[in-house]
Amino acid sequence: MHETVCVNVQTTNAEDMNAGAQARVADLLATNLNRDETLGLVRKLLAFYKENAKKKERTAKFVARVGIEAVKAAVLEK
């Protein structure tokens, strides 16, 4: 079984704190990962978020602030 990892999933509901004028559904980070690879990537994502997010900053706003390319560079192995 292969899995896909996306970050920054949010609704388009105007009342959602993350949603704005240009709500994003998700940013694709990786595909065709096995379970262990998926868990490892999620751990890296959470660690990067924990180390770099502002207090109470939601993931969508965090990704918008630092940029998806910075997130990818930090968590994807070269």
Phi and psi in degrees as GROMACS dihedral restraints (atoms count N, CA, C in turn):
[ dihedral_restraints ]
;  ai    aj    ak    al  type     phi  dphi    fc
    3     4     5     6     1  -111.1    20    10
    4     5     6     7     1   147.1    20    10
    6     7     8     9     1  -124.1    20    10
    7     8     9    10     1   161.2    20    10
    9    10    11    12     1  -119.7    20    10
   10    11    12    13     1   140.3    20    10
   12    13    14    15     1  -115.6    20    10
   13    14    15    16     1   126.0    20    10
   15    16    17    18     1  -124.0    20    10
   16    17    18    19     1   154.0    20    10
   18    19    20    21     1  -126.0    20    10
   19    20    21    22     1   155.7    20    10
   21    22    23    24     1    78.2    20    10
   22    23    24    25     1    35.5    20    10
   24    25    26    27     1   -74.1    20    10
   25    26    27    28     1   131.8    20    10
   27    28    29    30     1  -152.9    20    10
   28    29    30    31     1   159.9    20    10
   30    31    32    33     1   -86.3    20    10
   31    32    33    34     1   173.4    20    10
   33    34    35    36     1  -103.5    20    10
   34    35    36    37     1    14.6    20    10
   36    37    38    39     1   -68.7    20    10
   37    38    39    40     1   123.6    20    10
   39    40    41    42     1   -62.4    20    10
   40    41    42    43     1   -23.6    20    10
   42    43    44    45     1   -82.7    20    10
   43    44    45    46     1   -11.6    20    10
   45    46    47    48     1   -69.2    20    10
   46    47    48    49     1   131.4    20    10
   48    49    50    51     1   -59.6    20    10
   49    50    51    52     1   -29.4    20    10
   51    52    53    54     1   -82.2    20    10
   52    53    54    55     1   -29.1    20    10
   54    55    56    57     1   -73.0    20    10
   55    56    57    58     1   143.0    20    10
   57    58    59    60     1  -138.3    20    10
   58    59    60    61     1  -157.8    20    10
   60    61    62    63     1   -63.2    20    10
   61    62    63    64     1   -29.0    20    10
   63    64    65    66     1  -127.3    20    10
   64    65    66    67     1    70.7    20    10
   66    67    68    69     1   -64.4    20    10
   67    68    69    70     1   136.6    20    10
   69    70    71    72     1  -104.9    20    10
   70    71    72    73     1   140.1    20    10
   72    73    74    75     1   -81.1    20    10
   73    74    75    76     1   -49.5    20    10
   75    76    77    78     1  -170.4    20    10
   76    77    78    79     1   158.3    20    10
   78    79    80    81     1  -115.5    20    10
   79    80    81    82     1   123.8    20    10
   81    82    83    84     1   -77.1    20    10
   82    83    84    85     1   127.5    20    10
   84    85    86    87     1  -105.5    20    10
   85    86    87    88     1   -41.4    20    10
   87    88    89    90     1  -159.9    20    10
   88    89    90    91     1   152.4    20    10
   90    91    92    93     1  -132.5    20    10
   91    92    93    94     1   168.3    20    10
   93    94    95    96     1    56.4    20    10
   94    95    96    97     1    41.1    20    10
   96    97    98    99     1   -96.8    20    10
   97    98    99   100     1   146.2    20    10
   99   100   101   102     1   -83.3    20    10
  100   101   102   103     1   177.3    20    10
  102   103   104   105     1   -59.1    20    10
  103   104   105   106     1   -46.4    20    10
  105   106   107   108     1   -64.9    20    10
  106   107   108   109     1   -39.7    20    10
  108   109   110   111     1   -65.4    20    10
  109   110   111   112     1   -39.7    20    10
  111   112   113   114     1   -63.0    20    10
  112   113   114   115     1   -47.8    20    10
  114   115   116   117     1   -63.1    20    10
  115   116   117   118     1   -39.2    20    10
  117   118   119   120     1   -63.2    20    10
  118   119   120   121     1   -41.9    20    10
  120   121   122   123     1   -66.7    20    10
  121   122   123   124     1   -41.4    20    10
  123   124   125   126     1   -63.3    20    10
  124   125   126   127     1   -39.9    20    10
  126   127   128   129     1   -60.7    20    10
  127   128   129   130     1   -43.8    20    10
  129   130   131   132     1   -63.5    20    10
  130   131   132   133     1   -42.3    20    10
  132   133   134   135     1   -60.8    20    10
  133   134   135   136     1   -46.6    20    10
  135   136   137   138     1   -65.2    20    10
  136   137   138   139     1   -38.7    20    10
  138   139   140   141     1   -64.9    20    10
  139   140   141   142     1   -44.1    20    10
  141   142   143   144     1   -63.1    20    10
  142   143   144   145     1   -42.7    20    10
  144   145   146   147     1   -62.4    20    10
  145   146   147   148     1   -46.8    20    10
  147   148   149   150     1   -60.9    20    10
  148   149   150   151     1   -40.2    20    10
  150   151   152   153     1   -76.6    20    10
  151   152   153   154     1   -24.3    20    10
  153   154   155   156     1  -120.7    20    10
  154   155   156   157     1   -13.1    20    10
  156   157   158   159     1   -77.8    20    10
  157   158   159   160     1   150.1    20    10
  159   160   161   162     1   -76.4    20    10
  160   161   162   163     1   158.9    20    10
  162   163   164   165     1   -55.8    20    10
  163   164   165   166     1   127.5    20    10
  165   166   167   168     1    65.0    20    10
  166   167   168   169     1    15.6    20    10
  168   169   170   171     1   -77.9    20    10
  169   170   171   172     1   126.8    20    10
  171   172   173   174     1   -75.2    20    10
  172   173   174   175     1   156.2    20    10
  174   175   176   177     1   -59.4    20    10
  175   176   177   178     1   -40.2    20    10
  177   178   179   180     1   -62.5    20    10
  178   179   180   181     1   -43.8    20    10
  180   181   182   183     1   -68.9    20    10
  181   182   183   184     1   -35.7    20    10
  183   184   185   186     1   -61.1    20    10
  184   185   186   187     1   -49.5    20    10
  186   187   188   189     1   -63.5    20    10
  187   188   189   190     1   -38.4    20    10
  189   190   191   192     1   -63.8    20    10
  190   191   192   193     1   -37.7    20    10
  192   193   194   195     1   -73.1    20    10
  193   194   195   196     1   -47.6    20    10
  195   196   197   198     1   -87.7    20    10
  196   197   198   199     1   -22.9    20    10
  198   199   200   201     1    93.9    20    10
  199   200   201   202     1   139.1    20    10
  201   202   203   204     1   -64.9    20    10
  202   203   204   205     1   -31.0    20    10
  204   205   206   207     1   -66.5    20    10
  205   206   207   208     1   -36.0    20    10
  207   208   209   210     1   -67.2    20    10
  208   209   210   211     1   -38.8    20    10
  210   211   212   213     1   -64.0    20    10
  211   212   213   214     1   -47.2    20    10
  213   214   215   216     1   -60.3    20    10
  214   215   216   217     1   -44.7    20    10
  216   217   218   219     1   -61.6    20    10
  217   218   219   220     1   -34.8    20    10
  219   220   221   222     1   -77.6    20    10
  220   221   222   223     1   -30.2    20    10
  222   223   224   225     1  -112.8    20    10
  223   224   225   226     1   -17.5    20    10
  225   226   227   228     1   -95.9    20    10
  226   227   228   229     1   131.7    20    10
  228   229   230   231     1   -74.3    20    10
  229   230   231   232     1   142.6    20    10
